């Protein structure tokens, strides 16, 4: 398992360290996954490379990557709990995510964000160079909450 340590904080990909209830609760209240059912969160965790940000044994942040580990990665569900924001932890979490050994040499990373452009720009993310070639199939009411 990949893991990184800085003081009392750890980032780990160990599934046993993930606080699934905390992740599900946070995502269900987020603007991007509002109302997501816990079973759907669980399924997404099982099929993704997940990163838990821990303060000791307490999970305080999270990130999830969907990838073929060869050409593309889709970064999802990045968060740091409000009480832990402003300490550089989201930047460190992103450093850990982007340095993961299985995510090197990819042709493309993608993500969607409403309010964290500044963070992601520090890691080379830019607006789509050719948005006219990208398409999406989006069902904003799939969770019944208009996410």
N, C-alpha and C positions, 0 to 999 in steps of 0.2 A: 504494500500500500504506500502510495506517495503521501508524505506529510512534511510540513514546514513548521518551524517553531520560532517565535519571537517573544521573549519575556514570558509572560503567563499565557500568551495566546498561541494557539496551534491551528493550522489548517490541515485537514485530513480528508482523504477519499475513502476512509474505512466506513463501510455501510453500517457497522455496529455502533458507530459514534454519532450517527444522524438522529436527531430528535424529531422523529416523524410527525408527532403531534404539533410541535412548534412550527415546523415547516408548513404543514397543512393549514394551521390557523393563520399564519402570516399571509400565505398566498391567498386564502379565501377572503381576506380583507384588503388585498392589494388592488390597485387600479387595473392591472393587467390580467389577473386571474380571479376577479371577484366572484365569489360563490362557488369556486371549484370544490367538488366533493373530495373528502379525504381518500376515497378509493381511487379516484383519478390521480391525485397527487402520488399515492403509493405506486401506482402503475408507472407514472412518469419517472419516479426515482429508480425503479427497477430496470428501466431501459435507458438510463443516462449515466454519464460520469458526473458524480456529485461531489461537492466540496463543502465540508462543514467548517465554519470558523468557530473555534471554541475559546472560551475564557475558563481555563481549568477544564472542568468536565461539562460546563454549561455552554450550550450552543447559542451563539449570538449573531451568526450570519450564515449565509448560504449562497451557493452558485451551482448551476447545473448546465452541463454541456451535452448536446446531442451531436454525435459525429460518426462518420465512417472510419475515422482515424487515418485517413489517407489523403482526402481532398478537401473536406469541408467540416466546419464546426458551427453549430448554432448555440450561442450563449443565451441562457434563459434564467429567470427567477433569481436574479442577484439581489441580495438584501443584507443589510446590517441593521440590527434592532436599534430603534431610536436612541436608547440610553447609551449606545456605544458609538454613535456617529460623531464625526469631528475629530477623530483620533488617527486618521489615516488608514483605518482598517479596510475600507472598501478598496483602496489602492493596493494594499498588501494582498488582499484576497485576489484581486485581478492579476497581480504579479504571479501568484501561485498558480492560478488557472492557466495563464498564458505560457508558463514555463513547464507545465506538466509534460513529462517525457512522451506520452502517447499523442500529444497534440502539436508536435513539431512538424514543420515542413508542409503544412496544409496550404492549399492554394487560396482558400477563402474562409473567413470568419464572418458571421452575420449576427445581428441582434436587433431588437427593437426597444426603444426607450422613449419615454415622454419627457424625462427631466434630468437625465444623467449624462448628457452629451459630453460635458467637460471631463468627466471621469474617463469615459471610453476613448476620447480623443488622445489621451495620454498613452494609450496602448495601440495606437495606430488606426483606430476606427474612424471612418469618414462617412459623409453621406454617400449614398449609392452613386457611382460614377455614371451608370446608365440605367436610371430607374425605369426607363421605358422597356427594358428587357425583363424586368422582374414582374412576377404576378403572384397573387395570393388567392387562396380560397379561405375566406374568413367567416366564421359563424359566431358573432359576438354574443349570442344568447344561448350557447350550448350548455352553460352551467345554470341557466335560468335567472342570471343576475345582470345581464347586459354588460359583461366584462369588456 
